[in-house]
Amino acid sequence: MSEQRKRVSKLLGPSSLQRGKACLNCRRRKMKCDGARPACGPCVHSVFADDCEYADAHGRSRTQMLEETIVRLEERIEELENPDNAAASVLLHDPLVALRCPEPLSYGSPKSGRSSPSSSIFSQFSSGTGVTSLDDYMPELTSDLTNIFFRSVESVPWFLHERRFRESFALPPGNPARPIPALLSSVYLWAIKFSPTNDLIGHKQSLLLQALSQIGLALKDGLSHQVVQVIQAHVLLAAYLYAIGRFLEGRQQTSAAASLAMDCGLHRIRSVHVPTHYAAYVDTVEVILPEPHDWIEEGERIGAFWTAFCQDRTWAVVLGVPVIIADSGTNGTQIDTPWPMDMAVYETGRLYPTFRTAATIKTFFAGLTPPCQAQIACSLTQLSKACALFERATALAKAWRQDLPDVSAYYTTISEFEERIKKLKDQILPVTSFSQLSPAVLQRTHLVHCLVHSAVIQLHSTSVRQSASSRSKCLEAACSVLRVSVAARSQEFVYLDSVIGSIWAAACRVLINEVIFMRAAHDIDSGLLPPSDAEVIGALNQLQALMTMLAPSCALTNYQLGKLLQERAGI
């Protein structure tokens, strides 16, 4: 056997597993499993790493064992609440038995056959047997995970003040000023995803289950800073669930974040409108948050609202569902909160105490620019505007039908909306400046560019077959998506927002349709000269290559790529 084959054989491990030893996921997918624990190689290198499970000696999966543990705990709770009716069938176990080990705690390796102390901790931590916080027993690990998270924080929807979060994180477990457990678990979950090693990759499912269970209890104290942290935890969990393909659960978390932001009045920060209280027999309960303690806390609230807004708008389009933050103007739902600014501006405290705003989104759609340059330059402001345009363009395209009562008014609206898109394009940092941008600014700027170009594609999607101008605009937007993604070196990002998968797929479909059109057309009217067949196919190949690189870490991209390969087979 050659040295190269020996190395490959060593990397791949044994050529076959004993019958019945493959993970449950590989069995379902009829894949060859290498039997690595806690997550096998095929699952780790696909979007199914979180679903990798092995059956125990009795044929039960980890999920089944967790469910059985929950049933036992519920029975014990029933016994404690009703001691007279309790049956002595549930025995309590010492939750610290796994911690009494002679060797020091270490992170362990998921590829080793032995269970490490950290694995024991995670097992207890996730099973509900008494360990309430990972920080109680592994402070060094959680500190490392937090540092890993903030090295790549630009990849996720984060709006909290980093220094204050770190200071509160350094407080001892149990301190009420410490970040809520659901937020910490969400941070650790993303940190494991960002980690350059796979030491803890098998524990992501345990942390996810823990975070989802903790989020349900996060509002029990009702403290104002905890409400904002709950929104942060919701959007982090939503982004993670979208990435692994659990779209319905992700939308549930997005909806929870958006609803909580509206319920607490975060859409009315610094509003010029004073709430009107009507005389009624039903006495309403006040749930609006008290005034913030300082500018930074207000900045966190403004960031919380617009981050929830962005996630609500983009995923409403991707999933084809209604938005939660509707901005309808009725029942107090109009968005009056000002556009956000960078956190450094809130740190200075140089804000006008009497500054008030109203109808923020409506003013933007009307073409009016906010007077504050700090708002215009803020990347979250640009992202919020791009998300608003993306969703609004989709809604306008859906409103088209042949029997419209006033077709000219519809096209006037389309023309005015194109001006809004062009105006935002002029405010975004250009592609030529990408090499000078920090990773955080570059990643968000790339997403803003892609959303704006995708808004053009959405806006003209219904008229592309009838209008050469619409077809040309869609083609230019699709090529711009490719240029921006190549210039930003998006393939080197630690993580890409899952929405990018749908945007790239939309651009690919424009290119596929252009190839079909060019091959079917015998003459070109209006003097429009599109690129050659080879150039369009070259652009399509580049976008498809980007999607192929993103697919293993993004379920939505993986799904879209599969559909595109089927569509492309027809050209």
N, C-alpha and C positions, 0 to 999 in steps of 0.2 A: 504493500500500500504506500502511495506517495506521501511526502510530508504534508502537502496541501490537503489531501483527503483525510489524513490523520487529524489535522487541525479542525477540519469541518466536522469530522466524526466526534471529536471531543466537545465541540460547541453544541452539537445537536444532542449529545448524550446517547443513551441506549437506543438501538434501532427500533425496539418495540417494547410495549408495556405488557405486564401481565393482564390477562383478561379481567375486565371489571375495575381497573385502576385508573382509567381515564376520568377527567373531570366531567361533571354533568353537562356543562355547556358544550364541550367538544363532542360529547355523545349526541346531543341534540343536533348539532351542526354537521355531524359525520366528518369531523376533522381528526387528524392524527395528533394525539396529545402526548407531551413529553413527561407528564406527571409531576412537574415542578410544583412545590407548595410555597406559599398559599395560593399563588396564581401561576398557571402554566404558561409556557412560552407563547403558544398561539393566541391565548387570550390577552396576554400582556401587550403583544404587538398588534392588537386589533382594538376596536372600540368596545370589546366585551370583557375587559379586565375586571370590571366590578362585578360581573356575573359569574366569575369562575368559582365553582364550588365543587367539593368532593363529598361523596356520601361516606358516612361512618360505617362501622362494622354492621350496623343494623339497617343500612341502606338509607339513612336519613341525611338530608343536606343540611348545611349550616343554617339556612333560612328556616327549615323545619324545626331544627333544634331551638332556634331563637323563639319561634312561635310557641313551642312547647314550654319554654321558660316563661314566656309572658302568661300563658294559661296558668302555670303553677303559681306565679305571683298574684294573678287576679284571684285565684282560689284562696291564697293566703290572706289577701286584703279582705275578702269576704268573711273569712274566719275571724279576723281581728275586729271587723265592724259588727259582726253578729256572733259573739262568743257562745251564746246559748245554742246556736244551730251548727256550730263548727264541727266538722268531722276531722279527726286526727289523721289526715292523709297527706299533709304537706309538712315537710321538715325544712327548717331554716339551715343554711350552710354559712360557715364563717367566710365573709367576703374577703378577708385578708390572708386566707390560707396560701394563696398563690404568691403573696409578697414575702413570705418567710422563707427566703432562699439564701444559701451561704454566699453565693457569688454576687458581685455588684451588678446593678441594672445596666443593660446595654441595649442598643437598638436591635441587634439581631439581623439575620438575613432571611428573606422569604424563600430563598432557594435551598436553604439547608434542611436536612431531614429532621433535625431536632427543633423543638420549640424553645425559643429564647425567652428570658424573663419579660421582655417587652411584649412578646406575643401573649404571655399570660395576662399581662396588664390589659392589653386590648381586648382579650377574651372576656375578662371580668367587666371591663369598661363598657362593652357593647351588649352584654347579656342582661344587664339590669340586676346584678346580684349584689349591689350595694355600693359600688364605686361610682360616685357622682361626678367626678371631675378628673380628667387626665392630669391636670396640673398638680393635684394632690400628691402624686406619686412619681411623676417624671418631669420635674421642672426644667431640667437641662434639655430634654427633648422638645418640650413645647417652646422654649426660648429659641432653639435652633429652627424649629418650624416657622415661628413668627418672622425670624430674620430672612428665611428663604422666601416667605410670602411677600415681604416688602421689597425684595430685590426684583420681583416681577409684578408688582402691584398694578402697573400700567395695563396689564393684560386683562384685568377684571374690572367690573363696575364698583369702584371704591370712592367714597366721598368724605369719610371721616378724617379728622385732623390726625396725622400720623404720630406726631410727638405726644399728643394727649392720649392717644390710644396706647402707646408704648408705656407711658407713665402709669396709666391705670392698670395695664397688664402686669406691671411689676409689683403691684400690691398683692398681699397674701391672699390665697384662695379663701372665699367666704366674705371678703370685704365688699360691701354693697356698691362701692364706687368702681369695682372691677368690671370689665366688659362682661356682658351676659354670656352664659355658657353656649347658647346657640351660635352666637357670633364667633366665639373662640373655636368651636368645633368646625365652623365653616372655613375659618382662616386656616386651621390645620389641614383640612381636607384639600384645599387648593394648594397649600404648601407641598403636600405629598405629590400632587400632580405636577408641580413645578420642580420638584427635587431632581437633581441630576442623577441620583441613584435610585434603584428600585427596592431599597431596604424595607420600606413600609408600604409598598404599593398594594400588598394584599389586605391591608387594613382600611382601605378607603371605604369599602362597603360598611364596615362597622362604624366609622366616623359619620358617614352619611345617615345611617339609621339613628345614631345618637343626635345629630343636629336636627333631624326632622322631628324627633320626639321632644327635644328641648324647646323648639320654636313654639310649640303649642302652649308652653307655660311661661313664655318670655314676658308677657304683658301683665302678669298677676300683680306686680307691685305698682304698675302704672306711673313710674317715674319718667319725667320728660326725656332725659338723656337715654333711657332704656328704650323708649319708643323709636327714637332715631336709630338706635342700634338694631332693633328688630327689623326695620326697613332695610338696613344694610345686610343683615343676615339673610333676609328673604331674597334680595337681588343676587347675592352670592350663590345661594342654593339654587336659584332659578338658572343662573348661567351654567352651573355645574350639571344640573339635570338636563339642560338642553344639549350640552356637550356629549353626554353619554346616551342620548337618544330617548330619554324619558320626557317627551314633549308635554304630555298632559299634566304631569306633576310639575314640570317647570313652569307651565302657564299658571298653574294654581299658585305657585310661589310669587310669580310676577303680579298676578291679580291681587294677592294679599298685600304686597308692598304698595301697589297703586291705591288700593282701597284704604289702607291705613294712612297713607299720605293725605288723601282727600278727607277722611274722617277727622283727622287731627288739625285740619285747616292749613296744611302746608301749601295749598294752592292759593292762599289769600295772604301770604306774608307781605307786609307793607302795602296792603291794598288801600286805595283811596276810599273804598266803599265801607261804610260802617255797618256792621250786621244789624238788621232790623228785627226787633223782637215783637211778635204779634201776640195780642191777648187771646189766649186759648185755654180751654179746660185742661188740656194735656200739658203738663209742665215738663219741658225738655231738660235732659241731663247734659250739662256742659262737658264736652270732651276735647275742646280746643286746648292746645298746650299753653302753659303760661309764657310770659315774655322770656326770651333767652337772657342768660346771664351776661353775655358779652358778644362781640362781633363774631368771634370764632364759632360760638355755638349757633348763632344765626346763619353763618355761612354753611355749617353742617346741615342745617335744616333746609336751606335753599338747595344745596347739593343733593340732599336726600330726595326732594321732590323731583328735580329735573332728571336725576338718575332713574327713578321709578318711571317717570314720563317716557324717557328714551326706550327703556326695556318694554314698556307697555305698547308703545307705538310700533316698534320694529317687529315684535313677535306677533302682534295682531295681524300684520300683513303676511308674515311667513306662515302663520297657522290659519289665516282666513277667519279670524274671530273678531268680535267687536272690541273696541278699546274700552278701558275702564275709566281713564281720565278723559272724559268726553269734551270738556270745554264748551258745553252747549249754551251757557249763559242763563240757564234756568235753574231754579232751586239752589242757587248759590254755587254752581259748578264752574263758573267762569274762572279762568286762570289769571290771577292778578299778580302772582309772585314775580319779582324781577328776574331777569336773566342772571345766571350765576357769574361769579368772578373767581379768579384763581385764589386758592387759600391764602397765599402770601398777601393779597390785598386785604382780606379780613383780619389778618394778623396785625396789620398796621393800625387798624381802628380808625382810619381816616374816611369815615362814611358820614353822610349827612343824616342827622337824626330825624329830620322832617321829610326825608325822601320818600315818595309814595308812587305807586304804579297801578295800572289797571289794564285789563284786556291785553295781556302780553302777547299771546299767540295771534289774536285777531289783529293787533297792531302790526305784527310782523307780516302777516299775509296781506295787509293793506299797503305794504311797501315802506313803512316808516321805520327808520333806523333808531335804535336806542341811543340816547345822548352820551352815554358813558363809554369811553374807549376801552376801559378795562373789561367791560362786558363783551364788546365786539371781539376782542382778542382772546377771550377765554375759550379754551378748547372744549369745555363742557357746554358752553353756550352754542358754539358752532355745531357740536354733535346734536344738541337738542333741536336746533333749527333744521338740521339735515333730517333727523328722524320725523319731525313734523311735516317736512316736504315729502318725504318718502311715503308716509301714510296718506297724506292728502292727495298726492298724485295718483295713488292706487284707487282712492275713493272717486276721484274725478273720472278716471278711466272706466270704472264700473258703472258710473252714472250715464255713460253713453248708450243710446239706443236710437234706432232709425226713426222712430216716431216721436222724437223730442218736440215739444210744442214750440220751442224757440231755439233753432239750431245755431243761429248767429250769436245769440247770447252765450251759448255753451262754448263756442270757439273763442269768443272774447275772453271768457274766464280762463280758458286754456292759455291764451296768449299772455294774459296778465300773470298767470302762474309761472310761465316760463321766465318772465322778468324777475320774479322772486328767486327762482333757481339761479339765474345768471348773477344776481346781486350777491347771493351767498358765495358763489364760486369766486367772485372777485375779492371776498373777504378772507377766504381760506389761504393758508400758506401754500405757495406754489410748489410744484414738483421740483423745480430747480433748487429749492432751499432744503430739500430732504436730508442732504448729507450733513447739514449743520444742526439738525434737530436732535434733542435728547430722545432716548428710547420712548419715554412716556408720551411726549408730544407727538413724536413720529407715528406711534401706533394709533393714537386717537385721530390724528390728521388723516392717516390712510383710510380709516373707517369713514370719516366725514366725506372725503372725496368719493369713495365707493358708493355711499348712500345717495349723494347728490347726483351722480351719474346714473345710478339705478332709478332715481326719481324720474329722470328724463325717459328712460326706457319704459317705465310704468305708464307715464303720462301718454306716450304715443303708441302704446301696445295695441290699442283697439283700432287705430287708423293706419297702421303700417302697411296693410295690404291695399288700401285705397289711395294713399298719399306717398308720392316719391320723397317729399320733404320729411315726412315722419320716418320713413325708412332710413333716410340719410342721417337723421338725428339719432336714431336708435343705434345705427352702426357706429357713428362717432362716439357715442356714450360707451358702447361696449369696448371699443378700442381704448378709450380713456381709462376704463376700469383696469385693463391689462397694463397700460403704461404706468399708472399709479402704483399698482401692485408690484411691478418689476422694479420701479425706481425706489420704492420703500423697502425692497428686499424682504418682502412679507414672509418668504419661506424661512427666514431666520428668526422670526418672532418666537418667543417662548410659547405663546398661545395666541390664537386668533379668535375674535368673537365669532360665535357659530353663525351669526347672520351673514358673514362673508361667504359662507358656502352657498346660500341662496342667491346672493348678488353675483358671484362668479357663474353660477349655473344660468342665471338670466342672461348674462352677457354671452355665454356660450350658445344659448338658444338663438339669440340675435344673429350670431355668426353662422350658425347652421342654416337658419332661414335665408340669410343672404346668399349662401352658396346655392341653395335650392333655387332661389329667385334668379340668380345670374345664369345658372345652367338652363333654366326653363325659358328665360326671356330671349327673344330674337332681335329686339332692338331696344334701345334705351332712349326714353323721352326726356324732355326738359333739359337736355344737355348734361344730365348728371352722369358722371363717370366714376363708378365705384372702383375700389381696388380690384386687382386681378384675383382670380380664383385662388391662386397659390398663396397670395398674401393673406387672404381671409382664413384659409385653412391653416396657415402658419400661426396666425393669432389664436385660432381655436386650439391648436396643439399646445401652445404655451399656457393658455388658461387651463386646459385639461391637465397639464403637468402640475400646475400649482394645486389644483383640486386633488390630484393623486397624492401629493405630499401631505396635504391637510387631512385627507380622509381617515387615516388611522387614529387620529386624535379627536375627530369631530364626526359624530353620528349623522348629523344633517348633511354634511358634505359627502360622506360616504353614500348616503341614500341618493342625493342628487347626482352624484357621479355615476351610479348604476343606471339611473334613468337616462342620463345623457349618452352613455355608451349605447343604449338601445336606440335612442333617437338618431345618433350619428351613423348607426349601421345602415340607415336607409338612404344615405347620400353617397 
